[in-house]
Amino acid sequence: MNKRVWIAFCAVLALGAFGYSKPKGKDDFPKALLQARYVYVEAENGDINDINVIPEDRRAIMDVTEALRDWKRYNVTMRRSDAEVLFVVRKERIASARIGGTIAHGPVPGTTDPQTTAAGRLGAEVGPNDDMLYVYLLNPDGKKFGPVWHRFLKDGLNKPEMPLFQEFKDRVEAASKAAPAPAKQGSSTP
C-alpha cells in the first residue's frame, strides 16, 4: 500500500472513531457534539486562571461558561481533562501586549551571599478584529481534535445576545431534532 493511501485510510479511521464524518450537506453536524456531555471553556492563550489571559478573554470564558450552564445541554467541568468538548474563545482585538516582572531578595542558588534579583516578561499577540468561538473534541489523552465548528463575528461574544454562542446552540438543537432517535432496547416490532 502506498504512503498516501495509508495516510488517507488512517485519517478516515480517526474521524470515524470520534463520530465525526465530513459534512455531506448544510444540516450535517458532528455526532460527537450531540452525544457529548462534558465541556470545558478556555481562551486561545490559556484557561481562566492563567495570568497571560487578558481580562476581555477572561470575561468571555465566564460568559460562555454561564451560557452553557443556562442551556443545560452540557455539564461544564472544572478541569479540561474531564471534558469531551473544548470551547476556545477570543475577544476581538487587533493587538495586545503584556509586560510583567518579579523582584526577589535572597541568596543566589549555590551561594550564601544575599542578592536582589529581577526577572521580566514581555509578550505580544496580533489577531483578527472579530470575536471568535472554536469548538474542539478532546481525545481521551486530552489532545484537541478539530476544530469541528468555528466562527468569527464582530461583537460575537457580547452579552446578552452572544450571537456566536447562539449560532452554535441553534446548530446543535437543529442537528438534535434531525438526528434519528436511538433504538429502544427490549422492544421489537411484530
Beta strands, then each sheet from edge to edge (+ up, - down):
strand 1: 38-43
strand 2: 75-76
strand 3: 85-90
strand 4: 95-107
strand 5: 114-126
strand 6: 131-138
strand 7: 144-153
sheet 1: 2+ 1+ 3+ 6- 7+
sheet 2: 4+ 5-
end
